[in-house]
Amino acid sequence: MSMQHKDLHSKLSLGGLLITLGIIYGDIGTSPLYVMKSLIGANIIDNELILGGLSCILWTLTLQTTLKYVIITLNADNHGEGGIFSLYSLVKKTKVKWLIVPAIIGGSLLLAEGIITPPISVSSAVEGLLIFNPDISTIPIVIIILFFLFTIQQFGAKIVTKFFSPVMLVWFSMLGILGIIQISQNIEVLKAINPYYAYKLLTSDVSGHGFFILGAVFLCTTGAESLYSDMGHCGRKNIRISWVFVKTTLVLNYFGQGAYLIQHNGSTLSQLNNYNPNPFYLIMADWFQPIGIIVATLATIIASQALISGSFTLINEAMRLDFWPKVKINYPTDVKGQLYIPSINWLLFVGCVGIILYFKESKYMEHAYGLSIILGMMMTTILLNFYLIMKRVKWYFIVPIITLYLTIEVSFLIANITKFMEGGYVTIFIATILIGIMSTWFLAKKISKSYTKIVKINDYKKVLEELSVDLSIPKYATHLVYMTNSNRSDEIEDKVMYSILQKRPKRADLYWFIHVNILSEPYKKEYKVTEIIKDDIYRVDFYLGFREPTKINLMFKEVIKDMVSNGEVDITSRYESLNKNNILGDFKFVLSEKFLSNDSDLTFFEKIVMNTYFLMKKLSLSEEKAFGLDSSSVKIEQFPMVLHPPEKIHLNRIN
């Protein structure tokens, strides 16, 4: 691990702890807005339900969030970065092929979560207004707030993040104080610390109790995945220390809501307040409710912000791993790892608005919420298992841990499956589309690679040398640059040679082959130059971290500058008049764009995959933009891709 990542994870500072509050805990920190409301639903309030529910919440936060994520998973950092794709990049080294399945499913579910978290949390907060005026339509307010949030993304979150930490500090302090006030009036609620109450509730056969209540309990741990995804921004130590404060205030608030509800045994929530039966707002004094609603709305906006920027990071990593079509990425600020992806931003916004218009109220969105998150957590557990094996952790440590988590998560899954028809199908549908896109892109890239013909450069050295000085062919460019996918420096794709020698012979003074290696660590910028023929053919290999922007134009210029200052290459123009006046030579990039040849003989499956791939390719970013090349100096050549060329055709000649 490099020094700077080591520093990040061992560094502990008040500023770091504050930033962590602002960036990481939005999602899990706003769950008190809807967990107790969801837990009770239309049931009659009684001691067994409240104490059992609180006990389940406390132990879920302890086992699922604290032990699994904060203590164990945060150790699985990829050079300081976390998240499901970073974890996949680490376990890829185990050479277990099928691990790509949980990675793609987990990544898709996390994106689907990015579509449902903003609507559910902002709606829950804004619905507090119904206490004052039951006729307010909250839908337009929620949509306006989200529109504002998605619009400011393009300026980078730097401007708004300054306000995040103080707001979240106020929010968590408010949660804790509201809880303490209620608990002090009814100390009996502390019995729920005993896990026996959880067991009693889950095995009860009273209507509205029992095992399936776990579906609502599970909502208290949503956002645990974000703790891991955002590790790179805050550092492991800051997350672990600040979690003690966050967990304390969350538990106090849940217990406070419980203490208030126990005093209203025998009622239902709608009898307590018909307009907004949310215990989160009911425990507030009347004079404090407007303040509570404002702080809650701000906290939910921050929670949504964290998920949106998390989605950008996720898509960026997916592109580097060949799971997602190339899309335009902007870097609005110079903050490391901060990026903005316009297409994803507006796709998420449209998805959020769709969710709001479809479900209308937060209580219906809860059903769509739990199912996708629990499936995502199970995918992390599978990858984590292989990470522990890779780290040579003793089996007697791995088996109980993984068994414990699969048991907990399968239980949550079974409890959440019942919500499939009530709205769970929405997120599963969204995730399925995303899984389809990722799998198709990955498979097509694999098929395409397996049919790419590679040739030895040595076989072409002589002809290239002669072509360079063949004056009967008009000069195409002083420097001719090709991007290559070939990993070895002594090999090149057949199509590159075809382009230079046959398509239209391209005479140049110098030929450059550029290859980009995306590494499984996040931040690295290195390059290596191989001289194939002195003053004639060079190959440049870039080694870039999976979070680095691929600005090949600028990077290549730096390489040339370096080589010139070392006296390795002369880049002045070879045209006599220009050379005399020290004018620099021209650089021309040639990119080949594949299209599916009609001569291909594909299986039905390959046909679907490749046709979908080429359709997505049309909609995605062009190669030149993806590599950050200047369009004025780029030539795009169409190259037919022939898969399974048909058998030889036998023709009979007749006289």
C-alpha positions in Angstrom: 0.0 0.0 0.0 1.4 3.4 -0.9 2.3 5.9 1.8 -0.4 8.3 1.0 -3.1 5.7 1.4 -1.5 4.5 4.6 -1.7 8.0 5.9 -5.3 8.3 4.9 -6.3 5.2 6.9 -4.2 5.9 9.9 -4.9 9.7 10.0 -7.4 10.7 12.6 -8.4 14.3 12.9 -11.4 16.3 14.1 -11.7 17.7 10.5 -11.6 14.2 9.1 -14.3 13.0 11.5 -16.5 15.9 10.6 -16.0 15.3 6.8 -16.9 11.6 7.4 -20.2 12.6 9.1 -21.0 14.8 6.0 -20.1 12.3 3.3 -20.7 8.8 4.6 -23.7 8.5 7.0 -26.4 10.3 5.0 -28.2 7.1 4.0 -28.0 5.1 7.2 -28.4 8.3 9.3 -31.8 9.1 7.8 -33.3 5.7 8.3 -35.0 6.7 11.7 -37.4 8.7 9.4 -39.1 5.5 8.2 -38.0 2.4 10.1 -40.4 2.5 13.1 -43.2 3.7 10.9 -42.6 0.8 8.6 -42.2 -1.7 11.5 -45.6 -0.9 13.0 -47.5 -0.2 9.8 -51.2 -0.7 10.5 -50.6 -3.0 13.6 -51.8 -2.2 17.0 -49.0 -0.9 19.3 -48.0 -3.3 22.1 -45.0 -4.0 24.3 -43.9 -7.2 22.5 -43.9 -5.5 19.1 -42.0 -2.4 20.3 -39.4 -4.1 22.5 -38.9 -6.9 20.0 -38.6 -4.5 17.1 -36.1 -2.3 19.0 -34.1 -5.4 20.0 -34.0 -6.5 16.3 -32.8 -3.0 15.2 -30.1 -2.8 17.9 -28.7 -6.2 17.0 -29.0 -5.7 13.3 -26.9 -2.5 13.6 -24.4 -4.3 15.8 -24.0 -7.5 13.7 -24.6 -6.2 10.2 -23.3 -2.7 10.2 -20.7 -2.6 13.0 -19.2 -6.1 12.8 -19.6 -6.9 9.1 -18.9 -3.5 7.5 -17.1 -1.3 10.0 -14.9 -4.0 11.5 -14.4 -6.7 8.8 -15.1 -5.3 5.3 -13.3 -2.0 5.8 -10.1 -4.1 6.0 -10.6 -5.1 2.3 -9.3 -1.9 0.8 -7.9 -1.7 -2.7 -5.0 0.8 -2.2 -7.3 2.9 0.0 -10.5 2.5 -2.0 -13.6 0.5 -1.1 -16.8 -0.6 -2.8 -18.0 -3.7 -4.6 -15.9 -3.2 -7.8 -12.8 -2.4 -5.8 -13.4 -5.6 -3.8 -13.9 -7.5 -7.1 -10.7 -6.1 -8.5 -8.9 -7.5 -5.5 -10.5 -11.0 -5.6 -10.0 -11.2 -9.4 -6.5 -12.4 -8.5 -7.9 -15.6 -7.1 -8.7 -16.5 -10.8 -12.2 -17.7 -9.8 -14.0 -17.0 -13.0 -17.6 -16.8 -11.7 -16.9 -14.1 -9.1 -17.8 -11.7 -11.9 -21.4 -12.7 -11.4 -21.8 -11.3 -7.8 -19.7 -8.3 -8.8 -22.1 -7.4 -11.7 -25.3 -8.1 -9.7 -24.0 -6.2 -6.7 -23.0 -3.2 -8.8 -26.3 -3.1 -10.5 -28.2 -3.3 -7.3 -26.2 -0.5 -5.8 -27.1 1.7 -8.8 -30.8 0.7 -8.4 -30.5 1.8 -4.8 -29.2 5.2 -6.1 -32.6 5.6 -7.8 -34.8 4.7 -4.9 -32.9 6.2 -1.8 -33.3 9.9 -2.8 -37.1 9.7 -3.3 -37.8 7.6 -0.1 -35.7 9.7 2.2 -36.7 13.2 0.8 -40.4 12.1 0.7 -40.2 10.9 4.4 -38.8 14.3 5.5 -41.1 16.5 3.4 -44.2 14.5 4.5 -43.6 16.0 7.9 -45.4 19.1 6.5 -48.7 17.1 6.5 -48.9 17.7 10.3 -49.5 21.4 9.7 -51.6 21.1 6.5 -52.9 17.7 5.5 -53.9 19.0 2.0 -50.3 19.9 0.9 -49.2 17.9 -2.1 -45.7 16.7 -1.3 -44.9 15.2 -4.7 -44.0 18.6 -6.5 -41.9 19.7 -3.5 -39.9 16.5 -3.5 -39.4 16.7 -7.3 -38.2 20.3 -7.1 -35.7 19.5 -4.3 -34.3 16.5 -6.3 -34.2 18.6 -9.5 -32.1 21.2 -7.7 -29.9 18.5 -6.3 -29.2 16.9 -9.7 -28.6 20.2 -11.3 -25.8 21.3 -8.9 -23.9 18.1 -9.6 -22.2 19.5 -12.6 -20.4 22.2 -10.5 -18.9 19.5 -8.3 -20.0 18.9 -4.7 -17.2 21.1 -3.4 -19.5 24.2 -2.9 -22.2 22.3 -1.0 -20.0 19.8 0.9 -18.9 22.7 3.2 -22.4 22.7 4.6 -22.7 18.9 4.8 -20.7 18.2 7.9 -22.3 20.9 10.2 -25.8 19.9 9.1 -25.1 16.2 9.8 -23.6 17.1 13.1 -26.8 19.0 14.0 -28.9 16.1 12.6 -27.2 13.4 14.7 -27.2 15.5 17.8 -30.9 16.2 17.3 -31.6 12.4 16.9 -29.7 11.7 20.2 -31.3 14.5 22.2 -34.9 13.7 21.0 -34.2 10.1 22.0 -32.8 10.9 25.4 -35.8 13.1 26.3 -38.3 10.2 25.5 -36.2 7.5 27.1 -35.9 9.5 30.4 -39.7 9.5 30.6 -40.0 5.7 30.1 -36.8 3.8 31.0 -38.6 0.4 30.6 -37.7 0.6 26.9 -34.0 -0.2 27.7 -35.1 -3.9 28.2 -34.9 -4.2 24.4 -31.1 -4.4 24.7 -31.7 -8.1 25.6 -31.8 -10.1 22.4 -34.4 -12.4 23.9 -37.1 -9.8 22.9 -36.0 -10.0 19.3 -36.2 -13.8 19.4 -39.6 -13.7 21.1 -41.0 -11.3 18.4 -39.6 -13.2 15.4 -41.0 -16.5 16.7 -44.4 -15.0 17.7 -47.6 -16.1 15.9 -49.5 -12.9 16.8 -50.8 -11.1 13.7 -48.4 -8.4 12.5 -45.6 -10.0 14.5 -43.3 -12.8 13.6 -40.4 -13.5 11.2 -41.6 -11.2 8.4 -41.2 -8.1 10.5 -37.5 -8.4 9.5 -38.5 -6.8 6.2 -39.1 -3.5 8.1 -36.2 -4.0 10.6 -33.8 -4.4 7.7 -34.3 -0.8 6.6 -32.2 0.3 9.6 -29.0 -1.0 8.0 -29.5 0.5 4.5 -26.5 2.6 3.7 -24.0 0.2 5.4 -22.7 -0.5 1.8 -22.0 3.2 1.4 -19.7 3.2 4.4 -17.5 0.8 2.4 -17.9 2.5 -1.0 -16.8 5.9 0.4 -13.8 4.6 2.4 -11.4 6.3 -0.1 -12.7 9.7 0.7 -12.5 9.6 4.5 -10.1 6.8 5.7 -10.8 3.8 7.7 -10.0 5.2 11.1 -12.2 8.2 10.7 -15.1 6.0 9.8 -14.6 3.6 12.7 -14.3 6.4 15.3 -17.2 8.5 14.0 -19.4 5.4 13.7 -19.4 5.1 17.5 -21.1 8.5 17.7 -23.5 7.8 14.8 -24.6 4.4 16.1 -25.2 5.8 19.6 -27.4 8.6 18.3 -29.3 6.3 16.0 -30.0 3.8 18.7 -31.0 6.6 21.2 -33.5 7.9 18.6 -35.0 4.4 17.8 -35.3 3.7 21.6 -36.8 7.2 22.1 -39.5 6.5 19.4 -40.1 3.2 21.1 -40.4 4.8 24.6 -43.0 7.2 23.2 -45.0 4.4 21.4 -45.1 2.1 24.5 -47.0 4.9 26.3 -49.7 4.6 23.6 -50.3 0.8 23.9 -53.4 -0.4 22.2 -53.5 2.5 19.6 -52.6 2.4 16.0 -50.3 5.0 14.4 -53.1 6.7 12.5 -55.0 7.2 15.7 -52.0 9.1 17.1 -51.9 11.4 14.1 -54.1 10.8 11.1 -52.3 13.1 8.8 -48.7 12.0 9.2 -48.5 9.0 11.5 -44.7 9.0 11.7 -43.3 8.4 15.2 -40.2 10.3 14.2 -42.2 13.5 14.1 -44.6 12.5 16.9 -41.8 12.5 19.5 -41.0 16.2 18.9 -42.5 19.0 20.9 -45.0 21.0 18.7 -42.9 24.1 18.7 -39.9 22.1 17.5 -41.6 20.3 14.6 -40.9 23.0 11.9 -37.2 23.0 12.8 -37.2 19.2 12.8 -38.7 19.1 9.3 -36.1 21.5 7.9 -33.2 19.7 9.5 -34.6 16.3 8.3 -35.0 17.6 4.7 -31.5 18.9 4.7 -30.1 15.6 6.0 -32.0 13.6 3.3 -30.7 15.9 0.6 -27.2 15.1 1.9 -28.0 11.4 1.9 -29.1 11.6 -1.7 -25.9 13.5 -2.6 -23.8 10.7 -1.2 -25.6 8.1 -3.3 -25.4 10.2 -6.5 -21.7 10.7 -6.2 -21.3 7.1 -5.3 -23.1 6.1 -8.5 -20.7 8.2 -10.5 -17.7 6.4 -9.0 -19.4 3.1 -9.5 -20.0 3.7 -13.3 -16.5 5.0 -13.7 -15.1 1.8 -12.2 -17.5 -0.3 -14.3 -16.2 1.4 -17.5 -12.6 0.5 -16.5 -13.6 -3.1 -15.8 -15.4 -3.4 -19.2 -18.8 -3.6 -17.6 -20.3 -0.4 -18.9 -20.3 1.5 -22.3 -17.9 4.4 -22.4 -19.7 7.6 -21.3 -18.5 11.2 -21.0 -16.9 12.0 -17.6 -16.3 15.6 -16.4 -13.9 16.5 -13.5 -15.6 19.6 -12.1 -13.1 20.2 -9.3 -9.5 19.2 -8.6 -10.6 17.0 -5.7 -9.2 13.5 -6.2 -11.8 11.0 -7.3 -14.5 13.6 -7.7 -16.3 13.3 -11.0 -19.5 14.1 -12.8 -21.2 11.9 -15.4 -23.9 13.8 -17.2 -25.7 10.8 -18.7 -25.9 8.9 -15.4 -26.9 12.1 -13.5 -30.0 12.7 -15.6 -30.8 9.0 -15.9 -30.9 8.8 -12.1 -33.0 11.9 -12.0 -35.6 10.5 -14.4 -35.6 7.2 -12.4 -36.1 9.1 -9.1 -39.1 11.1 -10.6 -40.5 7.9 -12.0 -40.4 6.3 -8.5 -42.0 9.3 -6.9 -44.9 9.4 -9.5 -45.4 5.7 -9.3 -45.4 5.2 -5.5 -46.6 8.7 -4.5 -45.9 8.2 -0.7 -42.8 7.1 1.1 -44.6 4.2 2.9 -45.1 2.5 -0.4 -41.5 3.0 -1.5 -40.3 1.1 1.5 -41.4 -2.1 -0.1 -39.3 -1.5 -3.2 -36.3 -0.6 -1.0 -35.2 -3.5 1.1 -35.1 -6.3 -1.5 -32.5 -4.7 -3.7 -30.3 -3.7 -0.8 -30.3 -7.2 0.9 -29.4 -8.9 -2.4 -26.5 -6.4 -2.9 -25.2 -7.1 0.6 -25.3 -10.8 -0.1 -23.1 -10.2 -3.2 -20.6 -8.4 -1.0 -20.6 -11.3 1.5 -19.7 -13.8 -1.3 -16.8 -11.6 -2.5 -15.7 -11.0 1.1 -15.5 -14.7 1.6 -13.0 -15.0 -1.3 -11.1 -12.0 0.0 -10.6 -13.7 3.4 -9.5 -16.9 1.7 -7.1 -14.9 -0.5 -5.7 -13.2 2.7 -5.1 -16.7 4.1 -7.4 -16.1 7.1 -7.8 -19.4 9.0 -10.8 -21.4 7.9 -12.1 -21.7 11.5 -12.5 -17.9 11.5 -13.9 -17.6 7.9 -16.6 -20.4 8.2 -18.5 -19.0 11.3 -18.3 -15.4 10.0 -19.6 -16.2 6.5 -22.2 -18.7 7.9 -23.4 -16.0 10.4 -23.8 -13.4 7.6 -25.4 -15.7 5.1 -27.9 -16.8 7.8 -28.7 -13.2 8.7 -28.9 -12.1 5.1 -30.9 -15.1 3.9 -33.4 -14.4 6.7 -33.7 -10.8 5.6 -34.1 -11.9 2.0 -36.9 -14.3 2.9 -38.6 -11.6 4.9 -38.2 -9.1 2.1 -39.4 -11.5 -0.7 -42.9 -11.0 0.6 -42.7 -7.3 -0.5 -41.9 -8.3 -4.1 -45.4 -7.9 -5.3 -46.0 -4.7 -3.2 -43.3 -2.8 -5.1 -40.1 -4.8 -4.7 -40.4 -5.8 -8.4 -39.7 -2.1 -9.4 -36.1 -2.1 -8.1 -35.5 -5.7 -9.2 -36.7 -4.7 -12.7 -34.4 -1.7 -12.7 -31.5 -3.8 -11.5 -32.2 -6.5 -14.1 -31.9 -3.9 -16.9 -28.6 -2.7 -15.4 -27.3 -6.4 -15.1 -28.3 -6.9 -18.7 -26.3 -3.8 -19.9 -23.2 -4.8 -17.8 -23.3 -8.5 -18.9 -23.8 -7.8 -22.6 -21.0 -5.2 -22.7 -18.6 -7.6 -20.8 -19.5 -10.6 -23.0 -19.3 -8.7 -26.2 -15.9 -7.3 -25.3 -14.8 -10.9 -24.5 -16.2 -12.3 -27.8 -14.6 -9.4 -29.7 -11.2 -10.0 -28.0 -11.3 -13.7 -28.8 -11.7 -13.0 -32.5 -9.0 -10.3 -32.7 -6.2 -11.6 -34.8 -2.7 -10.7 -33.4 0.4 -10.8 -35.5 4.2 -10.5 -34.6 5.6 -7.0 -35.3 8.9 -8.7 -36.3 7.3 -10.2 -39.4 6.6 -6.6 -40.6 9.7 -4.7 -39.5 11.3 -4.9 -42.9 8.3 -3.8 -44.9 7.6 -0.9 -42.5 11.2 0.3 -42.7 11.0 0.3 -46.5 7.5 1.9 -46.5 9.0 4.7 -44.4 11.4 5.7 -47.2 9.3 4.8 -50.2 9.0 8.1 -52.0 6.6 6.7 -54.6 3.9 6.7 -51.9 2.7 10.1 -50.8 3.4 10.9 -47.2 0.4 10.4 -44.9 1.8 12.0 -41.7 5.1 12.7 -40.0 4.0 10.7 -36.9 1.3 8.1 -37.3 -0.2 6.8 -34.0 -2.3 3.7 -33.5 -4.1 2.6 -30.3 -3.6 -1.1 -29.7 -5.2 -3.7 -27.4 -2.3 -6.1 -27.7 -0.7 -6.7 -24.2 2.7 -7.7 -25.6 5.1 -5.2 -27.0 6.2 -7.5 -29.8 2.7 -8.0 -31.1 0.1 -5.9 -32.8 -3.5 -6.5 -34.1 -3.7 -7.7 -37.6 -6.1 -4.8 -38.4 -3.4 -2.2 -37.6 -1.0 -3.8 -40.2 -3.9 -4.0 -42.6 -4.6 -0.3 -42.2 -0.9 0.7 -42.7 -0.1 -1.6 -45.6 -3.3 -2.4 -47.4 -6.3 -0.2 -46.7 -4.4 2.7 -48.2 -0.6 2.4 -47.7 0.3 5.0 -45.1 3.8 6.3 -45.3 5.0 8.1 -42.1 8.4 8.9 -40.7 7.6 7.5 -37.3 5.0 4.9 -36.3 3.7 4.9 -32.7 1.7 2.1 -31.1 0.0 3.1 -27.8 -1.5 0.7 -25.3 -3.4 1.6 -22.2 -3.4 -0.8 -19.2 -6.1 -0.2 -16.6 -4.7 -1.4 -13.3 -6.6 -3.0 -10.4 -5.5 -0.2 -8.1 -7.2 3.3 -8.1 -4.5 5.9 -8.6 -1.4 5.4 -10.6 0.1 7.1 -13.7 3.1 5.4 -15.2 4.4 4.7 -18.7 7.0 2.7 -20.5 8.6 3.2 -24.0 9.8 0.3 -26.1 11.9 1.1 -29.1 11.1 -1.4 -31.9 13.1 0.2 -34.7 15.3 3.2 -33.9 13.8 6.4 -35.4 11.0 4.4 -37.0 8.7 2.4 -34.6 8.0 3.0 -31.0 5.5 1.6 -28.5 4.2 3.4 -25.5 2.5 1.5 -22.6 0.5 3.5 -20.1 -0.3 2.0 -16.8 -3.3 3.9 -15.3 -5.3 3.3 -12.1 -8.9 2.5 -12.6 -10.0 5.9 -11.3 -7.6 8.0 -13.4 -8.9 9.9 -16.4 -7.6 8.5 -19.7 -6.5 11.7 -21.4 -4.2 10.1 -23.9 -3.7 13.3 -25.9 -2.1 15.2 -23.0 -0.3 12.1 -21.6 1.2 11.3 -25.0 2.4 14.9 -25.4 4.2 14.6 -22.0 5.9 11.3 -23.1 7.1 13.0 -26.4 8.4 16.0 -24.4 10.3 13.6 -22.1 11.8 11.6 -25.0 12.9 14.8 -26.8 14.6 16.2 -23.7 16.4 12.8 -23.3 17.5 13.0 -26.9 15.7 9.7 -27.7 13.6 11.0 -30.6 13.7 13.9 -33.0 10.2 15.2 -33.7 10.9 18.1 -36.0 9.2 17.9 -39.4 11.0 15.9 -42.0 9.8 18.2 -44.8 13.0 20.1 -45.9 11.6 23.6 -45.7 9.9 23.0 -42.3 12.9 21.1 -40.9 15.2 24.0 -41.8 13.0 26.3 -39.7 12.6 23.8 -36.8 8.9 23.3 -37.3 7.5 20.4 -35.3 6.1 17.4 -37.3 2.4 16.6 -37.4 0.8 13.8 -35.4 -2.1 11.8 -36.8 -4.1 9.2 -34.8 -5.8 6.4 -36.6 -8.6 4.6 -34.8 -10.4 1.6 -36.2 -14.1 1.3 -35.5 -15.4 -2.2 -35.8 -18.7 -3.2 -37.4 -20.2 -6.6 -37.6 -19.4 -8.1 -40.9 -22.2 -9.8 -42.9 -19.9 -12.7 -43.4 -20.1 -13.6 -39.8 -21.7 -16.9 -39.0 -23.0 -16.4 -35.4 -24.9 -18.6 -32.9 -28.3 -17.2 -31.8 -26.8 -16.1 -28.4 -23.8 -14.4 -30.0 -26.1 -12.6 -32.5 -28.2 -11.1 -29.6 -25.1 -10.1 -27.6 -23.2 -8.6 -30.5 -26.2 -6.7 -32.0 -27.1 -5.3 -28.6 -23.4 -4.4 -28.1 -23.2 -2.5 -31.4 -26.5 -0.7 -30.7 -25.1 0.4 -27.2 -21.8 1.4 -28.9 -23.7 3.8 -31.2 -25.2 5.5 -28.1 -22.0 5.6 -26.1 -19.0 7.8 -26.3 -16.8 7.5 -29.4 -13.3 6.0 -29.0 -11.6 9.4 -29.8 -13.5 11.2 -27.0 -13.0 8.3 -24.6 -9.2 8.5 -25.1 -9.4 12.3 -24.9 -8.0 12.8 -28.4 -8.2 15.9 -30.6 -10.7 15.3 -33.3 -8.7 17.4 -35.8 -5.9 14.9 -35.8 -7.9 11.7 -35.7 -8.9 9.5 -38.6 -11.6 6.9 -38.0 -11.4 3.7 -40.1 -14.2 1.2 -40.4 -13.0 -2.3 -39.9 -15.2 -5.4 -40.5 -15.3 -7.8 -37.6 -15.8 -11.4 -38.9 -16.9 -13.9 -36.2 -16.8 -17.6 -37.3 -16.0 -17.0 -40.9 -18.1 -19.4 -43.0 -16.6 -22.5 -44.6 -14.8 -22.1 -48.0 -17.2 -21.7 -50.8 -16.7 -24.3 -53.6 -17.4 -22.9 -57.0 -17.2 -24.8 -60.3 -15.8 -22.9 -63.3 -17.4 -23.6 -66.7 -16.0 -22.6 -70.0 
